Amino acid sequence: MPTYNFYFMNQRGHIDRMKDVDAGNDREAMALARADQGSRPLEVWCNHRKVFRIEALSEAEFRAEQTQDRPAIGSLTVSSRHQSR
């Protein structure tokens, strides 16, 4: 099972904290990242490969995510070089 690195960014775009997560594939890592995101941008890497980036949620979007059980609203950028295996 691959290990993914979640990089939580601060307001300046620098890494604020990091979390290692084991996931079966990129889709599973994406779901776990969305659940952990919070209101700041988040990048997910697997080894030296940037898998995707989730942009920051607005404060209103973040509050809505905390009160409702639905998928994240923030935009997602998936690396075009990789397809889920």
C-alpha positions as CSV (number, residue, x, y, z in Angstrom):
1,M,0.0,0.0,0.0
2,P,1.6,3.3,-1.0
3,T,2.3,6.1,1.5
4,Y,1.0,9.5,0.6
5,N,2.3,12.7,2.1
6,F,-0.3,15.4,2.9
7,Y,1.2,18.9,3.0
8,F,-1.0,21.4,4.7
9,M,-0.2,24.9,3.5
10,N,-0.2,28.1,5.5
11,Q,-1.6,31.5,4.3
12,R,1.7,32.3,2.6
13,G,1.7,29.1,0.6
14,H,4.4,27.4,2.7
15,I,4.1,24.0,4.4
16,D,2.6,24.4,7.8
17,R,2.4,20.7,8.7
18,M,2.7,17.3,7.1
19,K,0.9,14.0,7.6
20,D,1.8,10.5,6.2
21,V,-1.2,8.5,5.1
22,D,-1.4,4.9,3.7
23,A,-3.9,4.6,0.9
24,G,-4.6,1.9,-1.7
25,N,-4.6,4.4,-4.7
26,D,-4.9,8.0,-5.6
27,R,-8.7,8.1,-5.3
28,E,-8.6,6.8,-1.8
29,A,-5.9,9.3,-0.9
30,M,-8.0,12.1,-2.4
31,A,-11.0,11.1,-0.3
32,L,-8.8,11.0,2.8
33,A,-7.3,14.4,1.9
34,R,-10.7,16.0,1.5
35,A,-11.7,14.8,4.9
36,D,-8.6,16.3,6.5
37,Q,-8.3,19.5,4.4
38,G,-9.7,22.2,6.7
39,S,-9.9,25.7,5.2
40,R,-6.3,25.9,3.8
41,P,-4.7,24.5,0.6
42,L,-3.5,20.9,0.7
43,E,-1.0,19.1,-1.6
44,V,-0.8,15.3,-1.8
45,W,2.4,13.7,-2.9
46,C,3.4,10.0,-3.4
47,N,7.2,9.7,-3.3
48,H,8.5,12.4,-5.7
49,R,5.2,12.7,-7.6
50,K,2.7,15.5,-6.9
51,V,-0.7,13.7,-7.1
52,F,-3.0,16.7,-6.6
53,R,-3.7,19.9,-4.9
54,I,-6.9,21.0,-3.2
55,E,-7.2,24.8,-3.1
56,A,-8.3,26.7,0.0
57,L,-12.0,26.7,0.9
58,S,-13.6,30.1,1.6
59,E,-14.6,30.5,5.2
60,A,-18.3,30.0,4.2
61,E,-17.5,26.8,2.3
62,F,-15.4,25.5,5.2
63,R,-18.3,26.2,7.7
64,A,-20.8,24.5,5.3
65,E,-18.5,21.4,5.1
66,Q,-18.4,21.2,8.9
67,T,-22.2,21.2,9.2
68,Q,-23.2,19.1,6.2
69,D,-22.3,15.6,5.1
70,R,-21.4,16.2,1.5
71,P,-18.3,16.3,-0.7
72,A,-15.8,19.2,-0.4
73,I,-16.5,22.3,-2.4
74,G,-12.9,23.5,-3.0
75,S,-11.3,23.1,-6.4
76,L,-9.0,20.2,-7.1
77,T,-6.1,20.0,-9.4
78,V,-5.0,16.5,-10.4
79,S,-1.7,15.9,-12.1
80,S,-2.2,15.1,-15.7
81,R,0.8,12.8,-15.7
82,H,-0.8,10.2,-13.5
83,Q,-3.9,8.0,-13.7
84,S,-5.2,5.9,-10.8
85,R,-4.0,2.4,-10.7
